[in-house]
Amino acid sequence: MYCDFTPKNENKLYVEVENVDKLREVIEGHLEEFNNMSKKPMNLVIFRFVVCDPITFTLSSLRCFDPPSAEA
Protein backbone atom coordinates (compact mmCIF):
# COMPACT_ATOMS: atom_id res chain seq x y z
CA MET A 1 0.00 0.00 0.00
CA TYR A 2 1.41 3.40 -1.00
CA CYS A 3 0.37 7.02 -0.40
CA ASP A 4 1.79 10.53 -0.59
CA PHE A 5 0.51 12.07 2.65
CA THR A 6 2.41 10.23 5.33
CA PRO A 7 4.03 12.27 8.09
CA LYS A 8 7.50 13.62 7.27
CA ASN A 9 6.90 13.37 3.50
CA GLU A 10 7.53 16.98 2.44
CA ASN A 11 8.25 16.03 -1.20
CA LYS A 12 4.82 14.38 -1.59
CA LEU A 13 6.38 11.26 -3.12
CA TYR A 14 4.48 8.00 -3.02
CA VAL A 15 6.01 5.90 -0.27
CA GLU A 16 5.13 2.49 1.10
CA VAL A 17 2.93 2.56 4.18
CA GLU A 18 4.85 0.87 6.95
CA ASN A 19 2.31 1.37 9.75
CA VAL A 20 -1.36 0.99 8.78
CA ASP A 21 -2.55 2.04 12.24
CA LYS A 22 -0.62 5.32 11.98
CA LEU A 23 -2.02 5.83 8.46
CA ARG A 24 -5.53 5.37 9.85
CA GLU A 25 -4.84 8.10 12.44
CA VAL A 26 -3.63 10.43 9.68
CA ILE A 27 -6.68 9.72 7.50
CA GLU A 28 -9.05 10.25 10.41
CA GLY A 29 -7.25 13.51 11.26
CA HIS A 30 -7.68 14.78 7.69
CA LEU A 31 -11.34 13.73 7.76
CA GLU A 32 -11.90 15.56 11.05
CA GLU A 33 -10.19 18.67 9.68
CA PHE A 34 -12.35 18.53 6.55
CA ASN A 35 -15.53 18.07 8.59
CA ASN A 36 -14.66 21.05 10.81
CA MET A 37 -14.32 23.33 7.75
CA SER A 38 -17.07 21.91 5.52
CA LYS A 39 -20.71 22.90 5.39
CA LYS A 40 -21.42 19.29 4.39
CA PRO A 41 -19.30 17.06 6.62
CA MET A 42 -18.69 13.44 5.70
CA ASN A 43 -19.57 11.07 8.51
CA LEU A 44 -17.30 8.19 7.47
CA VAL A 45 -16.17 5.19 9.45
CA ILE A 46 -12.69 4.03 8.47
CA PHE A 47 -12.33 0.26 8.80
CA ARG A 48 -8.95 -1.38 8.63
CA PHE A 49 -9.92 -4.69 7.04
CA VAL A 50 -13.07 -5.67 5.20
CA VAL A 51 -13.62 -7.82 2.11
CA CYS A 52 -12.78 -4.77 -0.02
CA ASP A 53 -10.19 -2.87 2.03
CA PRO A 54 -11.54 0.72 2.25
CA ILE A 55 -8.16 2.26 3.11
CA THR A 56 -6.58 0.76 -0.01
CA PHE A 57 -9.61 1.86 -2.03
CA THR A 58 -9.37 5.38 -0.60
CA LEU A 59 -5.67 5.65 -1.42
CA SER A 60 -6.30 4.43 -4.97
CA SER A 61 -9.18 6.87 -5.40
CA LEU A 62 -7.18 9.84 -4.12
CA ARG A 63 -4.62 9.34 -6.89
CA CYS A 64 -7.38 10.15 -9.41
CA PHE A 65 -7.96 13.58 -7.89
CA ASP A 66 -4.39 14.59 -7.11
CA PRO A 67 -2.88 16.75 -9.91
CA PRO A 68 -0.50 16.85 -11.69
CA SER A 69 -0.24 13.08 -11.86
CA ALA A 70 -4.00 12.53 -11.79
CA GLU A 71 -5.02 9.31 -13.48
CA ALA A 72 -8.56 8.11 -13.96
C-alpha positions in Angstrom: 0.0 0.0 0.0 1.4 3.4 -1.0 0.4 7.0 -0.4 1.8 10.5 -0.6 0.5 12.1 2.6 2.4 10.2 5.3 4.0 12.3 8.1 7.5 13.6 7.3 6.9 13.4 3.5 7.5 17.0 2.4 8.2 16.0 -1.2 4.8 14.4 -1.6 6.4 11.3 -3.1 4.5 8.0 -3.0 6.0 5.9 -0.3 5.1 2.5 1.1 2.9 2.6 4.2 4.8 0.9 7.0 2.3 1.4 9.8 -1.4 1.0 8.8 -2.5 2.0 12.2 -0.6 5.3 12.0 -2.0 5.8 8.5 -5.5 5.4 9.9 -4.8 8.1 12.4 -3.6 10.4 9.7 -6.7 9.7 7.5 -9.1 10.3 10.4 -7.3 13.5 11.3 -7.7 14.8 7.7 -11.3 13.7 7.8 -11.9 15.6 11.1 -10.2 18.7 9.7 -12.4 18.5 6.5 -15.5 18.1 8.6 -14.7 21.1 10.8 -14.3 23.3 7.8 -17.1 21.9 5.5 -20.7 22.9 5.4 -21.4 19.3 4.4 -19.3 17.1 6.6 -18.7 13.4 5.7 -19.6 11.1 8.5 -17.3 8.2 7.5 -16.2 5.2 9.5 -12.7 4.0 8.5 -12.3 0.3 8.8 -8.9 -1.4 8.6 -9.9 -4.7 7.0 -13.1 -5.7 5.2 -13.6 -7.8 2.1 -12.8 -4.8 0.0 -10.2 -2.9 2.0 -11.5 0.7 2.2 -8.2 2.3 3.1 -6.6 0.8 0.0 -9.6 1.9 -2.0 -9.4 5.4 -0.6 -5.7 5.7 -1.4 -6.3 4.4 -5.0 -9.2 6.9 -5.4 -7.2 9.8 -4.1 -4.6 9.3 -6.9 -7.4 10.2 -9.4 -8.0 13.6 -7.9 -4.4 14.6 -7.1 -2.9 16.8 -9.9 -0.5 16.9 -11.7 -0.2 13.1 -11.9 -4.0 12.5 -11.8 -5.0 9.3 -13.5 -8.6 8.1 -14.0 
